[in-house]
């Protein structure tokens, strides 16, 4: 049996090098440890640990101290990065690709609410028109019918504007929270992101595009009446 060896390592060097390393250490029992900010020498200590038959490494971070056993390590993946990546690209990754703090439900709820209110706005205009005039004129006079529908569209446009404003504010707030989000530089073995902040922005954009297309089609049909 090999001699038991112990090495102490810190997850972040005190003096940063031009090139740093982020490790994903896959344990045989399923856990994945993510360690960032290592210089080349510190990185090599982890690989040396994995090569030893019976060795341990003391790993310390801001909140805990633990021993890694070489026999528990299944795989180590490494990603090299520089200061520019850490200060520019990684913050962008966190803003765009980290898990949304709001999820998707609030955005789908807003869109569903808009659809219901839009239908009610058009129905409501027909109700107002019936109270103000002859019911038969509304459905059989093309001019009155067209004007009633256009009034419904005007109200729907106002609801749409308010809906987009609310969604835009929520997206901006969510993107801002991304600056403080936890998103590993080395994503190997990290929990998958279900709804990223960027995906919610794309949902908002798709909602706007679909509405504008539907609005154009409906306006064309209305002017043909």
ABEGO torsion letter per residue (X at the ends): XBBBBBBBBBABBABBBABBBBBBBBBAAGBBBBBBGBBAAAAAAAAAAAABABBBBBBBBAABBBBBBAAABABBBBBBBBAAAAAAAAAAAAAAABBBAAEAAAAAAAAAAAAAAAAAAAAAAAAAAAAABBAAAAAABAAAAAAAAAAAAAAAAAAAAAAAAAAAAAAAAAAAAAAABBBBABABGBBBBABBAAAAAAAAAAAAAAAAAAAAAAAAAAAAX
